[in-house]
Amino acid sequence: MTGAAHRANRAKRVNQRARSLKRAKRIALHVLLVFGTLVSVFPFYWTAVMATNTTEDMYRNPPALVPGPHLVRNVQRVFDNVDFMGSLLNTIIVACATTFLVLLIDSLAAFTFAKYEFPGNRMLFRFLLLTLMLPAQLSLIPRFVLMVELGWAGSLSSLIFPGVANAFGIFLLRQYIQNSVPDDLLQAARLDGCGFLRQYWHVALPAIRPGLAFLGIYTFITAWNDYAWPLVALVDPEKVTLQVALARLNTAHHTDYSMVMAGTLLAVLPLVVVFVLFARQFIRDVMKGALRG
């Protein structure tokens, strides 16, 4: 009886230590996540603080660490110095059109590479992957020459069409289709009389919505934040995108950081909205897939 009680007490102590260790690990994980979140959010908070204060407040010792009352004045100065609404409209057009075309063309190409065998399939896909190794800066001059030959230099078309098919998106969606779209399901669709486009639209697209959501977020943010190519392609100084317009707020001898940060804050807000909308769809579809699995 005494031995059984001793073993029971020992097992109880072991379980208590295991629970304490598990609780300590969980607390440490939460502390680490909170710290990482604070580190990630602080640049955005600092941008908001600078946008609502003056540049002189930033140079004080200690600097201003809480939002101030100058946001409206700083935003008004941004509108006075650059055509913010015009450049914002150009950026929205470019980002939305690029994202739509990338999702359409990359998903079609990925579906073909993943589920259809044709001569040169593997060789073409490997050649496509080789393009990922080339720095994007190397294509600026050839791309600009091509836009001049097509008569698109200086127009928004020169920003939209060169990026409508990219190797990263095709590679990502191909891997996603291979893992998410069973061959038996496609075979059943063929027996029901579905052609290529109906298989793509009714079978492949519903299964890869999380991948499309991720690629849409990535493409939209990349097109929105692009600076080098719009600076080269848009030769008309009055027809620029948002990043090029904001760069003009920096002057050679003096930079008003409060005004620059106010413009940056306005430029970031649409990205936050897009991320929230697409991220919710992304997480919801991933959870559905996990439950089905």
Disulfide bonds with the S-S distance in Angstrom:
none
